[in-house]
Amino acid sequence: MTVPVMADLFAEGKEPDVLFWVGSAGSFDDRAKKITRAFVKILNKAKVNFAVLGIEESSSGDAAKRAGNEFLFQMQAITNIEVLNAYNVKKIVTACPHSYNTLKNEYPELGGKYEVLHHTQFIEELINSKQLDVSSANINNSTITFHDPCYLGRANSEYNSPRAIIKAMAGAKLMEMKRAKNNSLCCGAGGAQMFKEPEKGAMDINDLRTQDALETNPDIIATGCPFCNTMLTDGIKNKKKEESVQVKDVAELLAESLSL
């Protein structure tokens, strides 16, 4: 798998068109690494001139900021901005809505001004420009329901790109949940809630959201966020539906449908 590293390209006097911001989950979580690999396969298939920061990439600071540690967030952000600006980065794509939201909306006031895209937005651009040929994409008559990540949907008003990619795959039947798009329900991981136990209540929020998804009788629950993927996968386990329902990132579905 070809994954160019920014420092290596810089040493050769080259600049990539796009920086792929992998994110903490995509770098270290074994499940999320599969999403990272799937997206890299798509980038390579489309012959995108991209690179990653590798060991020079630190946490975007999202979790620190949501948990209320503004000082730590600014330390992490300013360190990242210095690295990004040193490489003259102009365009960033990431498969994590948390990184996407932070890089897009919170880095500019600290001196980090970039064009930032979620990976579903970037993939849709590749499809629309014919740089990525999806004419052979086939998902084998699967019923798919899409869960909107909070930091992609309500926080940044992006609802169409993930759905457009799903619809581009032959055999995909998209079924909307009763709570979808700007009326979607959080999976329970956002706002740094991923790293603490849930508060007391009648039901864990990820179980409630999984219940919403299962009402559509899906073969696949698709999402565009590694945090959502974890929470919904846990929900499927709790509902004992692991044998019949899969939880997949949109990039994974596309890569698989293209046999990458």
C-alpha positions as CSV (number, residue, x, y, z in Angstrom):
1,M,0.0,0.0,0.0
2,T,1.5,3.3,-1.1
3,V,1.4,5.9,1.7
4,P,3.8,8.9,1.0
5,V,5.1,10.7,4.1
6,M,5.3,14.5,4.0
7,A,8.9,14.7,5.3
8,D,10.1,12.3,2.6
9,L,8.4,14.4,-0.1
10,F,9.7,17.6,1.3
11,A,13.3,16.2,1.3
12,E,12.8,15.6,-2.4
13,G,11.5,19.1,-3.0
14,K,7.9,17.9,-3.7
15,E,4.6,19.1,-2.3
16,P,1.5,16.9,-2.4
17,D,-1.9,18.3,-3.5
18,V,-3.6,17.0,-0.4
19,L,-2.6,16.1,3.2
20,F,-4.5,13.1,4.6
21,W,-5.0,13.8,8.3
22,V,-5.3,10.3,9.8
23,G,-6.4,11.3,13.3
24,S,-5.8,9.5,16.6
25,A,-8.5,6.8,16.1
26,G,-7.4,6.1,12.5
27,S,-3.8,5.8,13.7
28,F,-4.1,3.7,16.8
29,D,-7.5,2.0,17.1
30,D,-7.4,-1.4,15.4
31,R,-10.9,-1.1,14.0
32,A,-10.4,2.5,12.8
33,K,-7.2,1.5,11.0
34,K,-9.3,-0.5,8.6
35,I,-11.1,2.7,7.7
36,T,-7.7,4.4,7.1
37,R,-6.6,1.6,4.9
38,A,-9.8,1.6,2.9
39,F,-9.5,5.4,2.3
40,V,-5.9,5.1,1.2
41,K,-6.9,2.4,-1.3
42,I,-9.4,4.8,-2.8
43,L,-6.8,7.6,-2.9
44,N,-4.4,5.3,-4.7
45,K,-7.1,4.1,-7.1
46,A,-7.9,7.7,-8.0
47,K,-4.2,8.5,-8.3
48,V,-4.5,11.4,-5.8
49,N,-1.2,13.1,-5.0
50,F,-1.4,12.9,-1.2
51,A,0.8,12.5,1.8
52,V,0.5,11.9,5.6
53,L,2.4,13.5,8.4
54,G,3.3,10.2,10.0
55,I,5.0,10.6,13.4
56,E,4.8,14.4,13.0
57,E,1.0,14.3,13.4
58,S,-0.3,14.9,16.9
59,S,-3.9,14.9,18.3
60,S,-6.0,17.6,16.8
61,G,-6.9,18.6,20.3
62,D,-10.6,17.9,19.9
63,A,-11.0,15.7,23.0
64,A,-9.1,18.1,25.2
65,K,-11.2,21.1,24.1
66,R,-14.5,19.2,24.5
67,A,-13.5,18.1,28.0
68,G,-12.8,21.7,28.9
69,N,-9.0,21.8,28.8
70,E,-8.5,24.8,26.5
71,F,-4.8,25.1,27.5
72,L,-4.0,21.6,26.3
73,F,-6.1,22.1,23.2
74,Q,-4.1,25.2,22.2
75,M,-0.8,23.5,22.9
76,Q,-1.7,20.6,20.6
77,A,-3.2,22.9,18.0
78,I,-0.3,25.3,17.8
79,T,2.2,22.5,17.6
80,N,0.2,21.0,14.6
81,I,-0.2,24.4,12.9
82,E,3.6,25.0,13.1
83,V,4.2,21.7,11.3
84,L,1.4,22.2,8.7
85,N,2.5,25.7,7.9
86,A,6.2,24.6,7.6
87,Y,5.1,22.2,4.9
88,N,2.9,24.8,3.2
89,V,-0.2,22.7,3.5
90,K,-3.2,24.1,1.7
91,K,-5.7,21.3,1.6
92,I,-6.5,18.7,4.3
93,V,-8.8,15.7,4.1
94,T,-9.7,13.5,7.1
95,A,-11.9,10.5,7.8
96,C,-12.7,11.8,11.3
97,P,-15.4,14.4,11.7
98,H,-13.9,15.5,15.1
99,S,-10.6,16.3,13.4
100,Y,-12.5,17.8,10.5
101,N,-14.6,20.2,12.7
102,T,-11.6,21.2,14.8
103,L,-9.2,21.8,11.8
104,K,-11.9,23.6,9.8
105,N,-13.5,25.8,12.5
106,E,-11.1,26.2,15.4
107,Y,-7.6,26.2,13.9
108,P,-8.1,29.4,11.8
109,E,-8.1,31.7,14.9
110,L,-4.8,30.2,16.0
111,G,-3.2,30.7,12.6
112,G,-4.0,27.5,10.8
113,K,-6.1,28.4,7.7
114,Y,-6.6,25.5,5.3
115,E,-9.2,24.0,3.0
116,V,-10.5,21.1,5.1
117,L,-12.7,18.3,3.7
118,H,-14.3,15.2,5.2
119,H,-13.3,12.1,3.4
120,T,-16.9,11.6,2.1
121,Q,-16.8,15.1,0.6
122,F,-13.5,14.4,-1.1
123,I,-14.6,11.1,-2.4
124,E,-17.7,12.7,-3.9
125,E,-15.5,15.3,-5.6
126,L,-13.4,12.5,-7.1
127,I,-16.5,10.7,-8.4
128,N,-18.1,13.8,-9.8
129,S,-14.8,14.8,-11.6
130,K,-14.5,11.3,-13.0
131,Q,-11.1,11.0,-11.3
132,L,-12.5,7.9,-9.5
133,D,-14.4,5.5,-11.7
134,V,-17.2,3.8,-9.7
135,S,-19.1,2.3,-12.6
136,S,-18.1,-1.2,-11.4
137,A,-19.0,-0.6,-7.7
138,N,-21.6,-3.1,-6.5
139,I,-22.8,-3.7,-3.0
140,N,-24.8,-6.8,-3.8
141,N,-28.4,-5.7,-3.0
142,S,-27.7,-4.6,0.5
143,T,-30.1,-2.5,2.6
144,I,-28.0,0.3,4.1
145,T,-29.0,2.9,6.7
146,F,-26.7,5.9,7.3
147,H,-26.0,7.4,10.7
148,D,-25.1,11.1,10.6
149,P,-22.1,11.9,12.7
150,C,-22.8,15.1,14.8
151,Y,-19.6,16.9,13.8
152,L,-20.3,16.2,10.1
153,G,-24.0,16.8,10.1
154,R,-25.5,19.2,12.5
155,A,-22.1,21.0,13.3
156,N,-21.1,21.4,9.6
157,S,-24.4,20.8,7.6
158,E,-22.9,18.0,5.5
159,Y,-25.6,15.4,4.9
160,N,-25.4,14.7,1.1
161,S,-21.9,13.5,0.4
162,P,-22.1,10.2,2.3
163,R,-25.5,9.4,0.9
164,A,-24.3,10.3,-2.7
165,I,-21.5,7.8,-2.3
166,I,-23.8,5.1,-1.1
167,K,-26.2,5.7,-4.0
168,A,-23.3,5.5,-6.4
169,M,-22.9,1.8,-5.6
170,A,-25.1,-0.5,-7.6
171,G,-27.3,-2.7,-5.4
172,A,-27.4,-0.3,-2.5
173,K,-30.8,0.4,-1.0
174,L,-30.6,3.4,1.3
175,M,-33.2,3.5,4.1
176,E,-33.4,6.5,6.3
177,M,-33.9,6.2,10.1
178,K,-36.8,8.1,11.7
179,R,-34.2,10.5,13.2
180,A,-31.9,11.5,10.3
181,K,-29.9,14.4,8.9
182,N,-30.5,17.6,11.0
183,N,-32.8,15.6,13.3
184,S,-30.3,12.8,13.8
185,L,-29.5,11.4,17.3
186,C,-25.9,11.4,18.7
187,C,-24.2,8.0,19.0
188,G,-23.0,9.0,22.5
189,A,-19.3,9.5,21.8
190,G,-19.0,13.2,20.9
191,G,-18.0,16.0,23.2
192,A,-15.3,13.7,24.8
193,Q,-18.1,11.4,26.0
194,M,-16.2,8.6,24.3
195,F,-13.7,8.5,27.2
196,K,-16.1,8.3,30.2
197,E,-18.8,6.1,31.4
198,P,-22.4,7.2,30.5
199,E,-24.6,8.9,33.0
200,K,-27.4,7.1,34.6
201,G,-30.6,6.7,32.5
202,A,-33.1,4.2,31.2
203,M,-30.9,3.3,28.2
204,D,-27.3,4.0,27.0
205,I,-27.5,6.4,24.1
206,N,-25.6,4.1,21.7
207,D,-28.2,1.4,22.3
208,L,-31.0,3.8,21.6
209,R,-29.4,4.9,18.4
210,T,-28.7,1.3,17.4
211,Q,-32.4,0.6,18.0
212,D,-33.2,3.5,15.5
213,A,-31.0,1.8,12.9
214,L,-32.4,-1.7,13.4
215,E,-35.9,-0.4,12.8
216,T,-34.9,0.0,9.1
217,N,-34.0,-3.7,8.9
218,P,-30.5,-3.0,7.5
219,D,-27.8,-5.4,6.3
220,I,-25.3,-2.6,7.0
221,I,-25.3,0.5,9.3
222,A,-23.0,3.0,7.5
223,T,-21.3,5.9,9.1
224,G,-18.5,8.3,8.4
225,C,-16.8,8.6,11.9
226,P,-14.6,6.1,13.8
227,F,-16.2,7.1,17.1
228,C,-19.7,6.4,15.7
229,N,-18.4,3.2,14.3
230,T,-17.3,2.0,17.8
231,M,-20.5,3.1,19.5
232,L,-22.8,1.5,17.0
233,T,-20.7,-1.7,16.9
234,D,-21.1,-1.9,20.7
235,G,-24.8,-1.4,20.2
236,I,-25.0,-4.2,17.7
237,K,-23.2,-6.5,20.1
238,N,-25.6,-5.5,22.9
239,K,-28.5,-6.3,20.7
240,K,-26.9,-9.6,19.7
241,K,-27.2,-8.7,16.0
242,E,-23.6,-9.3,15.1
243,E,-24.4,-12.2,12.7
244,S,-26.9,-10.3,10.6
245,V,-25.9,-6.6,10.7
246,Q,-22.5,-5.0,9.9
247,V,-21.2,-1.6,10.9
248,K,-19.0,0.0,8.2
249,D,-17.6,3.3,7.2
250,V,-18.7,4.7,3.8
251,A,-15.1,4.4,2.6
252,E,-14.9,0.8,3.5
253,L,-18.1,0.1,1.6
254,L,-16.9,1.8,-1.5
255,A,-13.5,0.1,-1.3
256,E,-15.1,-3.3,-0.9
257,S,-17.6,-2.6,-3.7
258,L,-14.7,-1.8,-6.1
259,S,-12.8,-4.9,-4.9
260,L,-9.8,-2.7,-3.8
